[in-house]
Amino acid sequence: MKKENLNKQHAHWEDTFSNKPQMFGTDPSEAAIMTVEVLKKNGAN
């Protein structure tokens, strides 16, 4: 895939998420919270 195409895709999603933060919810998912806990327990910062 060409870098130019990836840059366009990046810009599209940045715009989408900036204008519609509720698209995926405003709070972290349960899976995300659990993942952070596991990472912290294993020394990740």
C-alpha atoms as one frame of an Amber mdcrd trajectory, in Angstrom:
protein
   0.000   0.000   0.000   1.303   3.441  -0.875   2.176   5.821   1.938   0.048
   8.515   0.279  -3.029   6.286   0.621  -2.233   5.558   4.249  -1.877   9.275
   4.970  -5.285   9.938   3.423  -6.821   7.165   5.511  -5.202   8.554   8.656
  -6.609  12.004   7.949 -10.064  10.537   7.327 -10.158   8.701  10.670  -8.704
  11.641  12.606 -11.487  13.804  11.203 -14.146  11.162  11.884 -13.117  10.595
  15.497 -12.692  14.308  16.169 -16.184  15.114  14.909 -17.947  12.041  16.351
 -16.324  11.048  19.664 -19.455   9.101  20.622 -18.907   6.808  17.621 -17.163
   4.232  19.790 -18.213   5.578  23.172 -16.596   8.102  25.439 -15.469   5.650
  28.129 -12.863   2.901  27.827 -14.213  -0.574  27.217 -14.035  -3.271  29.870
 -11.486  -5.079  27.703  -9.302  -1.962  27.530  -9.423  -1.494  31.301  -8.498
  -5.129  31.899  -5.652  -4.907  29.376  -4.184  -1.875  31.134  -4.282  -3.741
  34.443  -2.432  -6.728  32.950   0.155  -4.498  31.288   0.797  -2.582  34.508
   1.180  -5.825  36.471   3.803  -6.893  33.942   5.829  -3.691  34.147   4.502
  -1.730  31.188   4.357   2.032  31.580
